[in-house]
Amino acid sequence: MVIPHHQTQKRPFATPKRPEHILSNFATKGIPICLNLYLTQIRSCTGKDPIMSSTLRFLTPSMPVTRPTRRVKSGPSPTVAPLGDPDVSRFEPRVEERDGYWVLKEKFRQGINPLEKVKLEKEPMKLAMERGIEELAKKSLEEIEGSKLSKDDIDVRLKWLGLFHKRKHQYGRFMMRLKLPNGVTWSNQTRYLGEVVMRYGDQGCADVTTRQNWQIRGVELPHVPEIMDGLDEVGLTSLQSGMDNVRNPVGNPLAGIDPHEIIDTRPYTNLLSQFITSNGLGNPTVTNLPRKWNVCVVGSHDLYEHPHINDLAYMPAMRNGRLGFNLLVGGFFSPKRCAEAVPLDAWVPGDDVVAVCRAVLEAYRDLGARGNRQKTRMMWLIDEIGVEGFRSEVVKRMPNQELERSPGEDLVQKQWERRDYLGVHPQKQVGLNFVGLHIPVGRLQAHEMVELARLADEYGSGELRLTVEQNIIIPNVKDSRVESLLREQLLEERFSPRPALLMKGLVACTGSQFCGLAIIETKARALKVTEEVEKRVAMDRPVRMHWTGCPNTCAQVQVADIGFMGCMTRDENGKVCEGVDVYLGGRIGSDSHLGAVYKKGVPCKNLVPLLVDILIKHFGAVPREMEEEDRD
């Protein structure tokens, strides 16, 4: 039997150059857990495996005293029901462990999709855990193209290492996606990423993603092993950030500094990320999922985390005087279907956040369908066996085969008005402020990343926070330093804390500039259209506008006030051109719901007058000429 590399020789995990950032490492049962100590939330921990037993004791975080927290009932009971009575054999796990990796059993390999076959031909995680990337990086592209196996390596399997190769527009170059739990990063990490991007000149840049994450572009395959070692040195990893893996754990971008937060989400998102990636070494227990999977921990009444579109969302809730979480499951977007998360009727204490995540993932891994890729997200499994059936499968996989029922209420205030984090705001720490910067459509150049790192060091504590709206927050700025920070050239010319009302809610996916799946160009077009519209109408409130280049909806157009999904259409002369399907009415917050198609197939060149009309009719915009007349 071949023993996987991860069982014989583990690569060291270099922590960020912040001694207070890491408390300790545990490597019990082969699952290292890195436990961050934040604001004395974690009182003590043991050497026992926190995944297999409830031994981590979290101190109950103090609740805000400046604004009382009112308990609010959760949403209505889920309407999802099983599609008929599933056969008993349906509950037989479809995967089994072989030589340290999980593979699809032979009896379940009929009718599987092509990507499942790619996983069967060669285990993707061997590229990371057995250092296969080093041999692959030595090969020329001509050598790689000569073999289907190595061709699938660069097009598919490298996504398990966070590397995405898009032949259509970036042949030979990769986008690298990182893991950045809760969107927290440090100046040394940002500076390193900027330096990596800088070596690729015009082909290099970075994006803030809609999951509080960094993506860097232009990476060349021969440099990958060196880059990954550099990530280790600054406490970052790109493992398991693509394909059939768990995406970046999202939390409150104001965690620990918000005077009105319900709970500091950072300890939980860090624990989840450390479990998911086995502390950056790779965790094959959860790398062979039927499809991608999203998780978030909610810590704010503002629901910055967008729990309703995650496969698993932790909603803070009290039960018998203990602080823990109600669970929502099944939220997702896809080209064929979008679904909001539904209550699982389950509550877990803070101790069991990782244990229940593992149980949910294993239930999905074991039972999820592996046929049509459009029907393999976790909600399809919940549809098939019902919420209660899925819950029972999760219970079976909990350490003690127990899962408490939900108390039926959470701590999020439904009437809470979502706050704007852009600009200057006082922290819960007296004399300190966080400054929210608008990053136009999330795009940064190398020199801008290096400059942001400098600003974080000079004016704050070296920390930066990324948000799901593709913006960046600098926390811990002293009162006496705020004005000097605001006068910095980068803020005055590029990353304004006070952007125009329509600009501040603008989100855009990568688009056809770099993404081979995108149908239209998004980022530059989103900025241009918004600039043109701002010349024609005046607004008295922000409007959230999201642009996505294709039906995969990476920019989440369904949650926007106005969404634009790329398509090909015909203009008034019958000529094929780039266009969008326009969505309207998406909501975020406690009354969240998904938007619906307002108008299909609008040519991009005709979009400005339509958007002006929508803003006037539905969002209270005033035509500029009327505003001028009123002033006269």
Secondary structure, DSSP 8 states (H G I E B T S, - for coil): ----GGGT--------S-TTT--EEEEETTEEEEE---TT-EEE--SS-TTTS---EE------SSS----EE---------SS---GGGGS-SEEEETTEEEE-GGG-TT--HHHHHHHHS-TTHHHHT-HHHHHHTS-HHHHHT-HHHHHHHHTGGGGGTEEE-HHHHTTEEEEE-B-GGGEEEHHHHHHHHHHHHTTGGG-EEEE-TTS-EEEEEEEGGGHHHHHHHHHHTT-B-TT-SSSSB---B--TTTTT-TT-SS--HHHHHHHHHHHHTTTT--GGGS--SS-B-EEE--STT-TT-GGGSSEEEEEEEETTEEEEEEEE--EE-SS-EE--EEEEEEEEGGGHHHHHHHHHHHHHHH---SSGGG-SHHHHHHHHHHHHHHHHHHHTSTTS--B---SEES--TT------SEEEE-SSTTEEEEEE--GGGEE-HHHHHHHHHHHHHHSSSEEEE-TTS-EEEEEEEGGGHHHHHTSHHHHHTS-SS--HHHHTEEE---TTT-SS-SS--HHHHHHHHHHHHHHEE-SS---EEEESSTT-TT-GGGSSEEEEEEEEE-TTS-EEEEEEEEE--B-STT-B--EEEEEEEEGGGHHHHHHHHHHHHH--EEHHHHHHHH-
